[in-house]
Amino acid sequence: MAVITTVGGGVFGLITAVAPALLTSDGKDDKPSVQASETPGRAVPSATATPPTNQPAESGSPSSSDDPVPSASLSSDSKPIQYTGLVRISSSWLNLDVVPPKSDSSHFDVSLGLVSPPQIDGSLALWTGSGMPNRQQCSDLLSTQGMQRVEVKKGTVVCLQTEEGRIAVLTITSTSNDFDTGEMAQVTVWSEVSD
């Protein structure tokens, strides 16, 4: 630190020069720290410069064909899961109330609606939030914004309620223009039945 005293016009002033940045280290990481001092008649706030922290990437952005598809997050939901895995949604209805899910023409959980553009049918709600919804978020979304048909593409996340009242979340992993091939989706079905 340097202290310089000047004389000018009979007025004495004190100028304190502080090094612009002092580097400190606690052995874990180096963070530059900027300190300022007070000069007579004027308070200067101290400031600390820290490097930006690593932020998770936004999950609402469109995914390319090589991007991984998000899957259900269980960390924020302690409800037991009945089934998690990859399923095919085709022109025949898929029963998500059984383990593993299977085609069942008498059980109307989810099926392919149209192939151009790809759409699925069921008791559905389109998830547009960031990250993956938990069971309660899907249940709330279905109650307030439920619909019977949703247009899908790779990466689309859809909440679903089964015929027996279970809540599920589907993430579309691929689409096709064929009713038999249909759409592929990563599904998580919670075992609890809604009231």
C-alpha positions, 0 to 999 in steps of 0.5 A, a space after each residue: 500500500 502506498 500513501 502519498 501526501 500532496 500540498 496544493 493551495 494550502 490544502 493538505 489531502 491524503 490519497 490512499 492508493 490500494 492495489 486494484 486486486 489482491 489475490 487470496 487463497 485458502 487452499 481450495 480455490 483462488 478467488 480474486 478480491 477487490 478491496 477499497 478503502 475510505 477517503 476523508 469525506 467519502 465512503 467507498 463500499 468494498 466489493 468482492 469479485 468472484 468467478 461465476 459458478 457453474 450453472 446447469 444447462 437449461 432443459 427447455 431448449 430444443 434438442 437435436 437428434 444427438 442430444 440426450 433426452 431428459 428423464 424423470 427426476 426422483 430427487 424431489 418426489 419421494 413417491 414410489 415408482 411402479 415402472 421406469 423404462 422405454 415404451 413404444 406408443 403405437 396405434 394400439 393402446 398402451 396399458 401403463 397400469 401393468 408391469 411392464 406396460 403392454 398393448 391392451 385394446 381395452 385399456 385406454 392410457 396412451 396411443 398414437 393419434 396422428 403421424 403427421 404431425 406426430 400426436 399422442 392420445 390419452 389423459 395428457 398435459 404438455 409440460 413446458 417447465 424447466 427440468 423434469 416434473 415430479 409426480 405432484 407437478 404432473 398431477 397439478 398440471 393434469 388437473 388444470 391443463 389436461 387435454 386428450 391429444 398432444 403434438 409431440 417431437 423428440 424431447 417433448 415431455 408429457 404428463 399422463 394419468 392412467 385409467 386406474 388413476 396413476 400419474 406418469 411422465 413420458 419423454 419422447 425419444 423418437 418419432 416416426 411417420 408410421 402407425 405401427 412404428 409409432 413413437 418411442 418414449 422414456 416413461 416413469 409411472 408412479 405406483 400411487 393411485 390418485 383420489 
